[in-house]
């Protein structure tokens, strides 16, 4: 399952840049086709491998969905804070990030 979680992390990092580069760097603002050509294939492969790994180990598609959600709720606030300087340290966001850790932990450790 570790490889699945790592693929979800990598896929979500790539997804963050695919969707948000337009807000970070002016050069990307009017290049949706270029952005998708560069980021979509490696991102899709990461998500595909993540799902394959997690479903293969747990036998449940729901586990893959919930782990993917939890990882995305972890990656997004960190990258948004580091790159965009938007604070994730609000009660609402920190609660959501904490709950995402709980969701991942339940899926990983509850047999």
C-alpha positions as CSV (number, residue, x, y, z in Angstrom):
1,X,0.0,0.0,0.0
2,X,3.0,2.3,0.6
3,X,3.7,2.5,-3.2
4,X,0.0,3.4,-3.8
5,X,0.1,6.2,-1.3
6,X,3.4,7.5,-2.8
7,X,1.9,7.4,-6.3
8,X,-1.0,9.4,-5.0
9,X,1.4,11.9,-3.4
10,X,3.3,12.3,-6.7
11,X,0.1,12.5,-8.8
12,X,-1.3,15.2,-6.5
13,X,1.9,17.2,-6.7
14,X,1.7,17.0,-10.5
15,X,-2.0,17.9,-10.4
16,X,-1.3,20.9,-8.2
17,X,1.1,22.3,-10.8
18,X,-1.2,21.4,-13.7
19,X,-4.1,23.3,-12.3
20,X,-2.4,26.1,-10.4
21,X,0.7,27.1,-12.5
22,X,-1.5,29.7,-14.2
23,X,-1.7,31.5,-10.9
24,X,1.9,31.2,-9.9
25,X,3.7,32.1,-13.2
26,X,2.5,34.5,-15.7
27,X,3.9,32.4,-18.6
28,X,1.4,29.6,-17.9
29,X,-1.7,31.9,-17.8
30,X,-2.8,31.3,-21.4
31,X,-1.4,27.8,-22.1
32,X,-4.1,25.2,-21.1
33,X,-3.2,22.9,-23.9
34,X,0.6,23.0,-23.2
35,X,-0.1,22.5,-19.5
36,X,-2.3,19.5,-20.1
37,X,0.2,18.0,-22.6
38,X,3.0,18.3,-20.1
39,X,1.3,17.3,-16.8
40,X,-1.8,15.2,-17.6
41,X,-0.1,12.0,-18.8
42,X,2.4,11.6,-15.9
43,X,-0.4,12.6,-13.4
44,X,-2.8,10.1,-14.9
45,X,-0.2,7.3,-14.8
46,X,0.5,8.1,-11.1
47,X,-3.2,7.9,-10.2
48,X,-3.6,4.7,-12.2
49,X,-0.7,3.0,-10.5
50,X,-1.9,4.3,-7.1
51,X,-5.3,2.8,-7.6
52,X,-3.9,-0.5,-9.0
53,X,-1.6,-0.8,-6.0
54,X,-4.1,0.0,-3.3
55,X,-7.0,-2.0,-4.8
56,X,-4.6,-4.9,-5.3
57,X,-3.6,-4.9,-1.7
58,X,-7.0,-4.2,-0.1
59,X,-9.4,-5.6,-2.7
60,X,-11.5,-2.5,-2.3
61,X,-12.0,0.4,-4.7
62,X,-13.3,2.5,-1.8
63,X,-9.9,2.3,0.0
64,X,-8.3,3.7,-3.1
65,X,-10.8,6.6,-3.4
66,X,-10.5,7.6,0.3
67,X,-6.8,7.3,0.5
68,X,-6.5,9.4,-2.7
69,X,-8.8,12.0,-1.2
70,X,-6.9,12.1,2.1
71,X,-3.6,12.5,0.2
72,X,-5.0,15.3,-1.9
73,X,-6.2,17.1,1.2
74,X,-2.6,16.9,2.5
75,X,-0.7,17.9,-0.7
76,X,-2.9,20.9,-1.7
77,X,-2.6,22.9,1.5
78,X,1.2,22.3,1.8
79,X,1.9,23.3,-1.8
80,X,-0.5,26.3,-1.6
81,X,1.2,27.5,1.6
82,X,4.8,27.0,0.3
83,X,4.3,28.3,-3.2
84,X,1.3,30.8,-3.0
85,X,2.0,31.9,0.6
86,X,-1.7,31.2,1.4
87,X,-1.9,30.1,5.0
88,X,-3.4,26.8,5.7
89,X,-3.3,27.6,9.4
90,X,-6.9,28.5,9.8
91,X,-9.2,26.5,12.1
92,X,-11.3,25.3,9.1
93,X,-8.4,24.2,6.9
94,X,-6.4,22.6,9.8
95,X,-9.5,20.6,10.8
96,X,-9.9,19.4,7.2
97,X,-6.2,18.5,7.0
98,X,-6.4,16.6,10.3
99,X,-9.5,14.7,9.1
100,X,-7.8,13.8,5.9
101,X,-5.0,12.2,8.0
102,X,-7.6,10.3,10.0
103,X,-9.2,9.1,6.7
104,X,-5.9,7.8,5.4
105,X,-5.0,6.2,8.7
106,X,-8.3,4.4,8.9
107,X,-7.9,3.0,5.4
108,X,-4.3,2.0,5.9
109,X,-4.4,0.5,9.4
110,X,-8.0,-0.7,9.9
111,X,-8.0,-4.3,8.7
